[in-house]
Amino acid sequence: MINEYGEYTKIDLKYITYKTEELLELAQNRYKITIQVSNRAKRRKYEDIDIIDDPINKPIVKAIIEMVDEIIEPEILED
């Protein structure tokens, strides 16, 4: 679930699994997309120290969801 600040308020494992599978299906190269997700999560981890201890907003979960959204809805980034 997403609150008014765009943050997840509870862990929905089915949703996370679905998004992960969706990302892997959309990717032409699974290895490359895995590395990209990892690098994005690492960058997010170092940019925002507070999210490390938050089990809901793990950097890897946010990275996966963001990347799926970027691939599926590129017009969001253009605005």
The 8 nearest C-alpha neighbors of each residue, nearest first, counted from 0:
[[1, 7, 8, 9, 2, 11, 10, 6],
 [0, 2, 7, 6, 5, 8, 3, 4],
 [3, 1, 4, 5, 6, 7, 8, 0],
 [2, 4, 5, 1, 6, 7, 8, 0],
 [5, 3, 2, 6, 1, 7, 8, 0],
 [6, 4, 2, 3, 1, 7, 0, 8],
 [7, 5, 1, 4, 2, 8, 56, 3],
 [6, 8, 1, 0, 9, 55, 2, 56],
 [7, 9, 0, 1, 6, 2, 55, 10],
 [10, 8, 7, 55, 0, 11, 1, 56],
 [9, 11, 55, 12, 8, 7, 0, 54],
 [12, 10, 14, 13, 9, 15, 0, 16],
 [11, 13, 15, 14, 10, 16, 17, 9],
 [12, 14, 16, 15, 11, 17, 18, 10],
 [15, 13, 17, 12, 11, 16, 18, 19],
 [14, 16, 12, 18, 17, 13, 19, 11],
 [17, 15, 19, 13, 14, 18, 12, 20],
 [16, 18, 14, 20, 15, 19, 13, 21],
 [17, 19, 21, 15, 20, 16, 22, 14],
 [20, 18, 16, 22, 21, 17, 15, 23],
 [21, 19, 23, 17, 22, 18, 24, 16],
 [20, 22, 18, 24, 19, 23, 17, 25],
 [21, 23, 19, 25, 20, 24, 67, 18],
 [22, 24, 20, 26, 21, 25, 29, 19],
 [25, 23, 21, 22, 26, 20, 27, 29],
 [26, 24, 22, 23, 21, 27, 70, 67],
 [27, 25, 23, 28, 24, 29, 22, 32],
 [26, 28, 25, 29, 24, 23, 32, 31],
 [27, 29, 26, 31, 30, 32, 23, 33],
 [30, 28, 32, 31, 26, 33, 23, 27],
 [29, 31, 33, 28, 32, 34, 35, 26],
 [30, 32, 34, 28, 33, 29, 35, 26],
 [33, 31, 35, 29, 34, 30, 36, 28],
 [34, 32, 30, 36, 31, 35, 29, 37],
 [33, 35, 37, 31, 32, 36, 38, 30],
 [36, 34, 32, 38, 37, 33, 39, 31],
 [37, 35, 39, 33, 34, 38, 62, 32],
 [36, 38, 34, 40, 35, 39, 33, 41],
 [39, 37, 41, 35, 40, 36, 34, 42],
 [38, 40, 42, 36, 41, 37, 62, 35],
 [39, 41, 58, 59, 43, 37, 42, 38],
 [42, 40, 44, 38, 43, 39, 37, 45],
 [41, 43, 39, 45, 44, 40, 46, 38],
 [44, 42, 46, 40, 41, 45, 58, 47],
 [45, 43, 41, 42, 46, 47, 58, 40],
 [44, 46, 42, 43, 47, 48, 41, 40],
 [45, 47, 43, 44, 42, 48, 41, 49],
 [46, 48, 49, 45, 44, 43, 50, 51],
 [47, 49, 50, 51, 45, 44, 46, 52],
 [50, 48, 47, 51, 52, 53, 44, 46],
 [49, 51, 53, 52, 48, 56, 47, 57],
 [52, 50, 49, 53, 48, 57, 44, 58],
 [53, 51, 50, 54, 49, 57, 48, 56],
 [52, 54, 50, 55, 51, 56, 57, 49],
 [55, 53, 56, 57, 52, 51, 50, 10],
 [56, 54, 53, 10, 9, 57, 7, 8],
 [57, 55, 53, 54, 50, 58, 7, 61],
 [56, 58, 60, 59, 54, 55, 50, 61],
 [59, 57, 40, 61, 60, 44, 43, 62],
 [58, 60, 40, 62, 61, 57, 63, 37],
 [61, 59, 63, 57, 62, 58, 64, 56],
 [60, 62, 58, 64, 59, 63, 65, 57],
 [61, 63, 59, 65, 60, 40, 64, 36],
 [64, 62, 60, 66, 61, 65, 36, 59],
 [63, 65, 61, 67, 66, 62, 68, 60],
 [66, 64, 68, 62, 63, 67, 61, 69],
 [65, 67, 69, 63, 68, 64, 62, 70],
 [68, 66, 70, 64, 69, 22, 65, 71],
 [67, 69, 65, 71, 66, 70, 72, 64],
 [70, 68, 66, 73, 72, 67, 71, 65],
 [69, 71, 67, 68, 72, 73, 66, 25],
 [72, 70, 68, 69, 67, 73, 66, 25],
 [71, 73, 74, 69, 68, 70, 75, 76],
 [74, 72, 69, 75, 76, 70, 71, 77],
 [73, 75, 77, 76, 72, 78, 69, 71],
 [76, 74, 73, 77, 78, 72, 69, 68],
 [77, 75, 74, 78, 73, 69, 72, 68],
 [76, 78, 74, 75, 73, 72, 69, 70],
 [77, 76, 75, 74, 73, 72, 69, 68]]
